[in-house]
């Protein structure tokens, strides 16, 4: 079972605002797009964190996901009514490892005084929600960074049957990719034995193309900003079905 050290307590009142800490500037416009697609009376405010060095490199990612960088955005999110908070970054959470990523979320929850999670745990829970035992990773990152995600998913109980890294160093470059590049990434990373394809980068625009992605590979596709919002809704105790956001949201 994927444990949540900072889940909403049983019986706690359900709110209508989940806040996101998002590193830098690349695909942050997916969040208002997702809010509009859901059209469920849930607000998804976003605060940008200091990215430091924009590099898909382990040392830079560890600094990007440090407690101090995350804490800096918490008060602004709380001022905007956040009742839960999600660190909207995959790489700067899974590079800490399974235990380290738990500690990262625990510290964020303590700082905010709110339920908290991260995109890495969102992926782990989404895979479980789809009852997918075997997955393929189609990553924008260099392969050495993507391999940390493979290890994280293995710790969560998923088998990674294929992994493809694209060697992209900066989030800024990833944010320039359009529909055709994203579709090519998903197709290239798919594997016949995979029950779902995972695109783990919140710098990648995907919100508008999830049905296209699932049609392209013929199976569920989980993308970083999609699962991050799904995880935020879970922290609020909300299930919001949507035919426009893939099998994950149809299963809600």
MIDOSE-1310 file (N, C-alpha, C; in nm, 2 decimals, decimal comma, always signed):
residues 252
xxxx	+0,08/-0,12/+0,00/+0,00/+0,00/+0,00/+0,09/+0,12/+0,00; +0,05/+0,22/-0,08/+0,12/+0,35/-0,08/+0,07/+0,43/+0,04; +0,16/+0,45/+0,13/+0,12/+0,52/+0,26/+0,12/+0,67/+0,23; +0,03/+0,74/+0,30/+0,03/+0,89/+0,29/+0,05/+0,94/+0,43
xxxx	+0,17/+0,99/+0,46/+0,20/+1,04/+0,59/+0,12/+1,16/+0,63; +0,06/+1,23/+0,53/+0,00/+1,36/+0,56/-0,14/+1,36/+0,50; -0,21/+1,25/+0,49/-0,35/+1,24/+0,44/-0,44/+1,32/+0,53; -0,56/+1,36/+0,47/-0,66/+1,43/+0,55/-0,71/+1,33/+0,65
xxxx	-0,73/+1,38/+0,78/-0,77/+1,29/+0,88/-0,92/+1,25/+0,86; -0,96/+1,13/+0,91/-1,09/+1,09/+0,90/-1,19/+1,19/+0,97; -1,29/+1,22/+0,90/-1,39/+1,31/+0,97/-1,36/+1,46/+0,95; -1,24/+1,49/+0,89/-1,20/+1,63/+0,88/-1,28/+1,69/+0,76
xxxx	-1,32/+1,82/+0,77/-1,41/+1,88/+0,67/-1,33/+1,89/+0,54; -1,41/+1,87/+0,43/-1,36/+1,87/+0,30/-1,35/+2,02/+0,25; -1,24/+2,06/+0,20/-1,23/+2,20/+0,14/-1,25/+2,20/-0,01; -1,23/+2,32/-0,07/-1,25/+2,33/-0,21/-1,13/+2,40/-0,28
xxxx	-1,02/+2,41/-0,21/-0,90/+2,47/-0,27/-0,77/+2,38/-0,24; -0,70/+2,34/-0,34/-0,58/+2,27/-0,32/-0,47/+2,36/-0,39; -0,36/+2,38/-0,32/-0,25/+2,46/-0,37/-0,14/+2,38/-0,42; -0,07/+2,44/-0,52/+0,05/+2,36/-0,58/+0,17/+2,45/-0,58
xxxx	+0,28/+2,39/-0,53/+0,41/+2,45/-0,54/+0,48/+2,40/-0,67; +0,51/+2,49/-0,76/+0,55/+2,46/-0,89/+0,69/+2,52/-0,92; +0,79/+2,44/-0,96/+0,92/+2,49/-0,97/+0,94/+2,57/-1,11; +0,97/+2,69/-1,10/+1,00/+2,77/-1,22/+0,88/+2,80/-1,30
xxxx	+0,91/+2,81/-1,44/+0,81/+2,84/-1,53/+0,83/+2,75/-1,66; +0,73/+2,67/-1,69/+0,74/+2,59/-1,81/+0,60/+2,55/-1,85; +0,53/+2,46/-1,78/+0,40/+2,42/-1,81/+0,29/+2,45/-1,71; +0,32/+2,56/-1,63/+0,22/+2,60/-1,53/+0,08/+2,63/-1,58
xxxx	+0,07/+2,66/-1,71/-0,06/+2,69/-1,76/-0,15/+2,57/-1,77; -0,09/+2,45/-1,75/-0,18/+2,33/-1,74/-0,27/+2,33/-1,63; -0,24/+2,41/-1,52/-0,32/+2,40/-1,40/-0,45/+2,48/-1,41; -0,45/+2,60/-1,46/-0,58/+2,67/-1,49/-0,66/+2,59/-1,60
xxxx	-0,59/+2,53/-1,69/-0,66/+2,45/-1,79/-0,72/+2,33/-1,73; -0,66/+2,26/-1,64/-0,72/+2,15/-1,57/-0,83/+2,19/-1,48; -0,82/+2,31/-1,42/-0,93/+2,36/-1,33/-1,05/+2,39/-1,42; -1,03/+2,44/-1,54/-1,15/+2,47/-1,63/-1,21/+2,34/-1,68
xxxx	-1,12/+2,24/-1,72/-1,18/+2,11/-1,76/-1,26/+2,04/-1,66; -1,21/+2,05/-1,53/-1,28/+1,98/-1,42/-1,41/+2,05/-1,39; -1,41/+2,19/-1,39/-1,53/+2,27/-1,37/-1,62/+2,21/-1,26; -1,55/+2,19/-1,14/-1,61/+2,13/-1,03/-1,62/+2,21/-0,90
xxxx	-1,59/+2,34/-0,92/-1,59/+2,43/-0,80/-1,47/+2,41/-0,71; -1,37/+2,35/-0,76/-1,24/+2,34/-0,69/-1,14/+2,43/-0,75; -1,08/+2,51/-0,67/-0,98/+2,61/-0,71/-0,84/+2,54/-0,70; -0,75/+2,57/-0,80/-0,62/+2,51/-0,80/-0,51/+2,62/-0,81
xxxx	-0,50/+2,70/-0,71/-0,39/+2,81/-0,72/-0,25/+2,75/-0,72; -0,16/+2,82/-0,78/-0,02/+2,78/-0,80/+0,07/+2,89/-0,76; +0,18/+2,85/-0,69/+0,28/+2,94/-0,65/+0,41/+2,88/-0,71; +0,49/+2,97/-0,77/+0,62/+2,93/-0,83/+0,73/+2,93/-0,72
xxxx	+0,80/+2,82/-0,71/+0,92/+2,81/-0,62/+1,04/+2,85/-0,70; +1,15/+2,88/-0,63/+1,28/+2,92/-0,69/+1,34/+2,79/-0,74; +1,36/+2,78/-0,87/+1,41/+2,66/-0,93/+1,56/+2,64/-0,91; +1,63/+2,75/-0,88/+1,78/+2,74/-0,87/+1,83/+2,72/-1,00
xxxx	+1,91/+2,61/-1,02/+1,97/+2,58/-1,15/+1,87/+2,49/-1,23; +1,83/+2,53/-1,35/+1,73/+2,45/-1,43/+1,81/+2,34/-1,49; +1,82/+2,23/-1,42/+1,89/+2,11/-1,48/+1,83/+1,98/-1,43; +1,81/+1,89/-1,52/+1,77/+1,76/-1,48/+1,90/+1,68/-1,45
xxxx	+1,95/+1,72/-1,33/+2,07/+1,66/-1,28/+2,05/+1,63/-1,13; +2,10/+1,52/-1,08/+2,06/+1,48/-0,94/+2,09/+1,59/-0,84; +2,21/+1,65/-0,84/+2,25/+1,74/-0,74/+2,16/+1,87/-0,75; +2,13/+1,91/-0,87/+2,05/+2,03/-0,89/+1,90/+2,00/-0,84
xxxx	+1,86/+1,88/-0,87/+1,72/+1,84/-0,83/+1,71/+1,83/-0,68; +1,81/+1,78/-0,61/+1,80/+1,77/-0,46/+1,79/+1,91/-0,40; +1,86/+2,01/-0,46/+1,85/+2,14/-0,41/+1,72/+2,20/-0,44; +1,67/+2,18/-0,56/+1,54/+2,23/-0,61/+1,43/+2,19/-0,51
xxxx	+1,44/+2,06/-0,46/+1,34/+2,01/-0,37/+1,36/+2,02/-0,23; +1,46/+2,11/-0,19/+1,50/+2,12/-0,05/+1,38/+2,19/+0,03; +1,38/+2,16/+0,16/+1,28/+2,21/+0,25/+1,27/+2,36/+0,24; +1,38/+2,43/+0,24/+1,38/+2,57/+0,24/+1,31/+2,63/+0,11
xxxx	+1,34/+2,57/+0,00/+1,28/+2,62/-0,13/+1,13/+2,60/-0,13; +1,08/+2,48/-0,08/+0,94/+2,46/-0,07/+0,87/+2,54/+0,03; +0,93/+2,56/+0,15/+0,87/+2,64/+0,25/+0,84/+2,78/+0,21; +0,93/+2,84/+0,12/+0,92/+2,98/+0,08/+0,78/+3,01/+0,02
xxxx	+0,72/+2,91/-0,04/+0,59/+2,94/-0,11/+0,47/+2,91/-0,03; +0,48/+2,85/+0,09/+0,37/+2,80/+0,16/+0,27/+2,91/+0,21; +0,33/+3,02/+0,26/+0,24/+3,12/+0,31/+0,15/+3,18/+0,21; +0,21/+3,20/+0,09/+0,13/+3,26/-0,02/+0,01/+3,16/-0,06
xxxx	+0,04/+3,03/-0,06/-0,07/+2,94/-0,09/-0,17/+2,94/+0,02; -0,13/+2,95/+0,14/-0,23/+2,95/+0,25/-0,31/+3,08/+0,24; -0,25/+3,19/+0,20/-0,32/+3,32/+0,19/-0,43/+3,31/+0,08; -0,40/+3,22/-0,02/-0,50/+3,20/-0,13/-0,60/+3,09/-0,10
xxxx	-0,60/+3,05/+0,03/-0,71/+2,96/+0,07/-0,68/+2,81/+0,06; -0,55/+2,77/+0,03/-0,52/+2,63/+0,02/-0,55/+2,55/+0,14; -0,62/+2,44/+0,12/-0,65/+2,35/+0,23/-0,57/+2,21/+0,22; -0,49/+2,21/+0,12/-0,40/+2,10/+0,10/-0,29/+2,15/+0,00
xxxx	-0,17/+2,09/+0,01/-0,07/+2,14/-0,08/+0,01/+2,02/-0,14; +0,04/+2,04/-0,27/+0,11/+1,94/-0,34/+0,24/+2,00/-0,41; +0,35/+1,93/-0,38/+0,48/+1,97/-0,45/+0,47/+1,92/-0,59; +0,45/+2,01/-0,69/+0,42/+1,97/-0,83/+0,55/+1,95/-0,90
xxxx	+0,62/+1,86/-0,86/+0,75/+1,82/-0,93/+0,78/+1,68/-0,91; +0,80/+1,60/-1,01/+0,83/+1,46/-1,00/+0,98/+1,44/-0,97; +1,07/+1,49/-1,06/+1,21/+1,46/-1,04/+1,27/+1,51/-0,91; +1,23/+1,63/-0,87/+1,28/+1,68/-0,74/+1,20/+1,63/-0,62
xxxx	+1,14/+1,52/-0,64/+1,09/+1,44/-0,53/+1,14/+1,30/-0,53; +1,13/+1,23/-0,65/+1,18/+1,09/-0,65/+1,33/+1,08/-0,64; +1,41/+1,19/-0,67/+1,55/+1,17/-0,65/+1,59/+1,16/-0,51; +1,50/+1,19/-0,41/+1,53/+1,17/-0,27/+1,51/+1,03/-0,23
xxxx	+1,46/+0,94/-0,32/+1,44/+0,80/-0,28/+1,30/+0,79/-0,21; +1,26/+0,67/-0,19/+1,13/+0,64/-0,13/+1,12/+0,70/+0,01; +1,21/+0,67/+0,09/+1,21/+0,73/+0,23/+1,23/+0,88/+0,23; +1,32/+0,93/+0,15/+1,35/+1,07/+0,15/+1,23/+1,15/+0,09
xxxx	+1,16/+1,09/+0,00/+1,04/+1,16/-0,06/+0,93/+1,17/+0,05; +0,92/+1,06/+0,13/+0,82/+1,07/+0,24/+0,86/+1,18/+0,34; +0,99/+1,19/+0,37/+1,03/+1,29/+0,46/+1,01/+1,43/+0,40; +1,03/+1,45/+0,27/+1,01/+1,58/+0,21/+0,86/+1,62/+0,23
xxxx	+0,77/+1,53/+0,20/+0,63/+1,56/+0,22/+0,59/+1,58/+0,36; +0,65/+1,50/+0,45/+0,62/+1,52/+0,60/+0,66/+1,66/+0,64; +0,78/+1,71/+0,60/+0,83/+1,84/+0,63/+0,74/+1,95/+0,57; +0,70/+1,93/+0,45/+0,61/+2,02/+0,38/+0,48/+2,04/+0,46
xxxx	+0,42/+1,92/+0,50/+0,30/+1,92/+0,57/+0,31/+2,00/+0,71; +0,42/+1,97/+0,78/+0,45/+2,04/+0,91/+0,46/+2,19/+0,89; +0,53/+2,23/+0,79/+0,55/+2,37/+0,76/+0,42/+2,44/+0,73; +0,34/+2,37/+0,64/+0,21/+2,43/+0,60/+0,10/+2,42/+0,70
xxxx	+0,11/+2,31/+0,79/+0,00/+2,28/+0,87/-0,12/+2,23/+0,79; -0,09/+2,16/+0,68/-0,19/+2,11/+0,59/-0,15/+1,97/+0,54; -0,25/+1,90/+0,49/-0,22/+1,77/+0,42/-0,13/+1,80/+0,30; -0,03/+1,72/+0,27/+0,06/+1,75/+0,16/+0,10/+1,62/+0,09
xxxx	+0,14/+1,64/-0,03/+0,19/+1,52/-0,11/+0,28/+1,58/-0,22; +0,32/+1,49/-0,31/+0,41/+1,53/-0,42/+0,37/+1,45/-0,55; +0,42/+1,50/-0,66/+0,39/+1,43/-0,79/+0,43/+1,29/-0,79; +0,55/+1,26/-0,73/+0,60/+1,12/-0,73/+0,50/+1,03/-0,66
xxxx	+0,45/+1,07/-0,55/+0,35/+0,99/-0,48/+0,21/+0,98/-0,56; +0,18/+1,09/-0,63/+0,07/+1,09/-0,71/+0,07/+0,98/-0,82; +0,19/+0,97/-0,88/+0,21/+0,86/-0,98/+0,19/+0,73/-0,91; +0,25/+0,70/-0,80/+0,24/+0,58/-0,73/+0,10/+0,54/-0,70
xxxx	+0,02/+0,64/-0,65/-0,12/+0,61/-0,62/-0,20/+0,60/-0,74; -0,17/+0,67/-0,85/-0,25/+0,66/-0,97/-0,23/+0,53/-1,04; -0,11/+0,48/-1,03/-0,09/+0,34/-1,09/-0,17/+0,24/-1,01; -0,17/+0,25/-0,88/-0,25/+0,16/-0,80/-0,40/+0,17/-0,83
xxxx	-0,44/+0,30/-0,85/-0,59/+0,32/-0,87/-0,63/+0,26/-1,00; -0,54/+0,25/-1,10/-0,57/+0,19/-1,23/-0,55/+0,04/-1,22; -0,50/-0,01/-1,11/-0,47/-0,16/-1,09/-0,37/-0,20/-1,20; -0,28/-0,11/-1,23/-0,17/-0,15/-1,33/-0,05/-0,20/-1,25
xxxx	-0,01/-0,32/-1,29/+0,10/-0,39/-1,22/+0,23/-0,36/-1,30; +0,22/-0,34/-1,43/+0,33/-0,33/-1,52/+0,32/-0,19/-1,60; +0,42/-0,11/-1,59/+0,41/+0,02/-1,66/+0,54/+0,05/-1,74; +0,52/+0,14/-1,83/+0,63/+0,19/-1,91/+0,66/+0,34/-1,88
xxxx	+0,78/+0,38/-1,87/+0,81/+0,52/-1,85/+0,86/+0,58/-1,98; +0,80/+0,69/-2,01/+0,84/+0,78/-2,13/+0,88/+0,91/-2,07; +1,01/+0,93/-2,05/+1,06/+1,04/-1,97/+1,13/+1,14/-2,06; +1,12/+1,27/-2,03/+1,19/+1,37/-2,09/+1,34/+1,38/-2,04
xxxx	+1,36/+1,33/-1,92/+1,49/+1,34/-1,86/+1,60/+1,26/-1,92; +1,72/+1,28/-1,89/+1,83/+1,19/-1,92/+1,80/+1,06/-1,85; +1,86/+0,95/-1,90/+1,82/+0,82/-1,85/+1,87/+0,79/-1,70; +1,98/+0,86/-1,66/+2,03/+0,84/-1,53/+1,93/+0,89/-1,43
xxxx	+1,86/+1,01/-1,46/+1,76/+1,06/-1,38/+1,63/+0,98/-1,38; +1,59/+0,94/-1,50/+1,47/+0,86/-1,52/+1,49/+0,73/-1,44; +1,61/+0,68/-1,42/+1,63/+0,55/-1,35/+1,59/+0,57/-1,20; +1,61/+0,69/-1,15/+1,56/+0,71/-1,01/+1,41/+0,70/-1,00
xxxx	+1,34/+0,73/-1,10/+1,19/+0,72/-1,10/+1,16/+0,57/-1,11; +1,23/+0,49/-1,19/+1,21/+0,35/-1,20/+1,22/+0,29/-1,06; +1,33/+0,33/-0,99/+1,35/+0,27/-0,85/+1,24/+0,31/-0,76; +1,19/+0,44/-0,77/+1,08/+0,48/-0,69/+0,96/+0,40/-0,71
xxxx	+0,92/+0,38/-0,84/+0,80/+0,30/-0,87/+0,82/+0,15/-0,82; +0,94/+0,10/-0,83/+0,96/-0,03/-0,78/+0,93/-0,04/-0,63; +0,98/+0,06/-0,56/+0,95/+0,07/-0,41/+0,80/+0,08/-0,38; +0,73/+0,14/-0,48/+0,58/+0,15/-0,46/+0,51/+0,02/-0,50
xxxx	+0,58/-0,07/-0,56/+0,52/-0,20/-0,59/+0,49/-0,22/-0,74; +0,53/-0,13/-0,83/+0,50/-0,14/-0,97/+0,62/-0,20/-1,04; +0,60/-0,28/-1,14/+0,71/-0,33/-1,23/+0,72/-0,24/-1,35; +0,84/-0,19/-1,37/+0,87/-0,11/-1,49/+0,92/-0,20/-1,60
xxxx	+0,84/-0,22/-1,71/+0,88/-0,31/-1,81/+0,96/-0,24/-1,92; +0,96/-0,11/-1,93/+1,04/-0,04/-2,02/+1,06/+0,10/-1,98; +1,17/+0,16/-2,01/+1,20/+0,30/-1,97/+1,27/+0,37/-2,08; +1,23/+0,49/-2,12/+1,30/+0,56/-2,23/+1,32/+0,70/-2,17
xxxx	+1,45/+0,74/-2,18/+1,49/+0,88/-2,14/+1,51/+0,96/-2,27; +1,48/+1,09/-2,27/+1,50/+1,17/-2,39/+1,62/+1,26/-2,38; +1,69/+1,27/-2,27/+1,81/+1,34/-2,26/+1,79/+1,49/-2,25; +1,67/+1,54/-2,22/+1,65/+1,68/-2,21/+1,70/+1,73/-2,07
xxxx	+1,78/+1,83/-2,07/+1,84/+1,88/-1,95/+1,76/+1,98/-1,88; +1,69/+2,07/-1,95/+1,62/+2,18/-1,88/+1,47/+2,17/-1,89; +1,40/+2,21/-1,78/+1,26/+2,22/-1,79/+1,21/+2,32/-1,89; +1,29/+2,43/-1,91/+1,25/+2,53/-2,01/+1,24/+2,47/-2,15
xxxx	+1,33/+2,38/-2,18/+1,32/+2,32/-2,32/+1,20/+2,23/-2,32; +1,17/+2,15/-2,22/+1,06/+2,06/-2,21/+0,93/+2,14/-2,23; +0,92/+2,26/-2,17/+0,80/+2,34/-2,18/+0,77/+2,39/-2,32; +0,86/+2,38/-2,41/+0,83/+2,42/-2,55/+0,77/+2,31/-2,63
xxxx	+0,77/+2,19/-2,58/+0,72/+2,08/-2,66/+0,57/+2,10/-2,68; +0,52/+2,07/-2,80/+0,38/+2,07/-2,84/+0,32/+1,93/-2,85; +0,20/+1,93/-2,90/+0,12/+1,80/-2,91/+0,20/+1,69/-2,98; +0,26/+1,72/-3,10/+0,32/+1,61/-3,17/+0,44/+1,56/-3,10
xxxx	+0,52/+1,64/-3,04/+0,64/+1,59/-2,96/+0,59/+1,50/-2,84; +0,48/+1,54/-2,78/+0,43/+1,47/-2,66/+0,38/+1,33/-2,71; +0,31/+1,33/-2,82/+0,26/+1,21/-2,87/+0,37/+1,11/-2,91; +0,47/+1,17/-2,98/+0,59/+1,08/-3,01/+0,66/+1,03/-2,89
xxxx	+0,67/+1,11/-2,79/+0,73/+1,06/-2,66/+0,65/+0,94/-2,61; +0,52/+0,95/-2,60/+0,44/+0,84/-2,55/+0,45/+0,71/-2,63; +0,44/+0,73/-2,76/+0,45/+0,61/-2,85/+0,59/+0,55/-2,83; +0,70/+0,63/-2,83/+0,83/+0,57/-2,82/+0,86/+0,50/-2,69
xxxx	+0,79/+0,55/-2,58/+0,81/+0,49/-2,45/+0,72/+0,37/-2,42; +0,62/+0,34/-2,50/+0,53/+0,24/-2,48/+0,60/+0,10/-2,49; +0,53/+0,00/-2,44/+0,58/-0,14/-2,45/+0,46/-0,23/-2,45; +0,46/-0,34/-2,53/+0,34/-0,43/-2,53/+0,30/-0,48/-2,40
xxxx	+0,39/-0,50/-2,31/+0,36/-0,56/-2,18/+0,31/-0,46/-2,08; +0,32/-0,33/-2,11/+0,29/-0,22/-2,01/+0,13/-0,21/-2,01; +0,08/-0,19/-1,89/-0,07/-0,17/-1,88/-0,10/-0,02/-1,87; +0,01/+0,06/-1,86/-0,01/+0,21/-1,86/+0,13/+0,27/-1,90
xxxx	+0,12/+0,39/-1,96/+0,24/+0,46/-1,99/+0,25/+0,59/-1,91; +0,36/+0,61/-1,85/+0,38/+0,73/-1,76/+0,47/+0,83/-1,82; +0,43/+0,96/-1,82/+0,51/+1,07/-1,87/+0,54/+1,16/-1,75; +0,66/+1,14/-1,68/+0,68/+1,20/-1,55/+0,75/+1,33/-1,55
xxxx	+0,69/+1,44/-1,60/+0,76/+1,57/-1,60/+0,65/+1,68/-1,59; +0,65/+1,75/-1,48/+0,55/+1,86/-1,47/+0,58/+1,98/-1,56; +0,70/+1,98/-1,62/+0,74/+2,08/-1,72/+0,68/+2,05/-1,86; +0,62/+1,94/-1,87/+0,56/+1,90/-2,00/+0,41/+1,93/-2,01
xxxx	+0,38/+2,00/-2,11/+0,23/+2,03/-2,14/+0,16/+1,90/-2,18; +0,06/+1,86/-2,11/-0,02/+1,74/-2,15/-0,17/+1,76/-2,13; -0,21/+1,85/-2,05/-0,35/+1,86/-2,00/-0,45/+1,86/-2,12; -0,42/+1,92/-2,23/-0,51/+1,93/-2,34/-0,51/+1,80/-2,43
xxxx	-0,42/+1,71/-2,41/-0,40/+1,60/-2,51/-0,41/+1,47/-2,45; -0,46/+1,45/-2,33/-0,46/+1,32/-2,27/-0,55/+1,22/-2,34; -0,67/+1,25/-2,39/-0,74/+1,16/-2,47/-0,66/+1,12/-2,60; -0,59/+1,21/-2,66/-0,51/+1,18/-2,78/-0,40/+1,09/-2,74
xxxx	-0,34/+1,11/-2,63/-0,23/+1,02/-2,59/-0,28/+0,88/-2,56; -0,39/+0,86/-2,50/-0,45/+0,73/-2,47/-0,49/+0,66/-2,60; -0,54/+0,74/-2,70/-0,58/+0,68/-2,83/-0,45/+0,64/-2,90; -0,34/+0,71/-2,89/-0,22/+0,68/-2,96/-0,16/+0,55/-2,92
xxxx	-0,17/+0,52/-2,79/-0,10/+0,40/-2,73/-0,20/+0,29/-2,70; -0,33/+0,32/-2,70/-0,43/+0,22/-2,68/-0,44/+0,17/-2,53; -0,40/+0,26/-2,44/-0,40/+0,22/-2,30/-0,40/+0,34/-2,21; -0,42/+0,33/-2,08/-0,41/+0,45/-2,00/-0,28/+0,52/-2,00
xxxx	-0,28/+0,65/-2,00/-0,16/+0,73/-1,99/-0,17/+0,82/-1,87; -0,06/+0,82/-1,79/-0,06/+0,91/-1,67/+0,05/+1,01/-1,70; +0,01/+1,14/-1,69/+0,10/+1,25/-1,71/+0,12/+1,33/-1,57; +0,23/+1,40/-1,56/+0,26/+1,45/-1,43/+0,16/+1,56/-1,38
xxxx	+0,12/+1,65/-1,46/+0,03/+1,75/-1,42/-0,11/+1,69/-1,39; -0,15/+1,60/-1,48/-0,28/+1,53/-1,46/-0,28/+1,46/-1,32; -0,18/+1,37/-1,29/-0,18/+1,30/-1,16/-0,16/+1,39/-1,04; -0,09/+1,50/-1,06/-0,07/+1,60/-0,95/-0,20/+1,66/-0,91
xxxx	-0,28/+1,70/-1,00/-0,42/+1,75/-0,97/-0,51/+1,64/-0,91; -0,50/+1,52/-0,97/-0,58/+1,41/-0,91/-0,54/+1,39/-0,77; -0,41/+1,39/-0,74/-0,37/+1,37/-0,60/-0,42/+1,48/-0,51; -0,41/+1,61/-0,56/-0,47/+1,72/-0,48/-0,61/+1,70/-0,44
xxxx	-0,69/+1,66/-0,54/-0,83/+1,63/-0,52/-0,85/+1,52/-0,41; -0,76/+1,42/-0,42/-0,77/+1,31/-0,32/-0,74/+1,36/-0,18; -0,65/+1,45/-0,17/-0,62/+1,51/-0,04/-0,74/+1,59/+0,02; -0,82/+1,64/-0,07/-0,95/+1,71/-0,03/-1,06/+1,62/-0,02
xxxx	-1,04/+1,49/-0,05/-1,15/+1,40/-0,04/-1,25/+1,41/-0,15; -1,21/+1,46/-0,26/-1,29/+1,48/-0,38/-1,27/+1,38/-0,49; -1,37/+1,33/-0,55/-1,36/+1,26/-0,67/-1,44/+1,33/-0,78; -1,37/+1,37/-0,89/-1,43/+1,45/-1,00/-1,41/+1,37/-1,13
xxxx	-1,51/+1,30/-1,17/-1,50/+1,23/-1,30/-1,49/+1,33/-1,42; -1,41/+1,29/-1,52/-1,40/+1,37/-1,64/-1,36/+1,28/-1,76; -1,44/+1,29/-1,86/-1,41/+1,21/-1,98/-1,29/+1,27/-2,06; -1,25/+1,39/-2,02/-1,14/+1,47/-2,10/-1,00/+1,45/-2,04
xxxx	-1,00/+1,37/-1,93/-0,87/+1,36/-1,86/-0,82/+1,21/-1,84; -0,87/+1,13/-1,93/-0,82/+0,99/-1,94/-0,88/+0,90/-1,84; -0,83/+0,77/-1,85/-0,89/+0,66/-1,77/-0,88/+0,69/-1,62; -0,77/+0,76/-1,58/-0,76/+0,78/-1,43/-0,88/+0,86/-1,38
xxxx	-0,93/+0,96/-1,45/-1,04/+1,04/-1,40/-1,18/+0,97/-1,44; -1,18/+0,88/-1,54/-1,30/+0,80/-1,56/-1,32/+0,70/-1,45; -1,21/+0,66/-1,39/-1,22/+0,56/-1,28/-1,25/+0,62/-1,15; -1,26/+0,76/-1,14/-1,28/+0,82/-1,01/-1,42/+0,79/-0,95
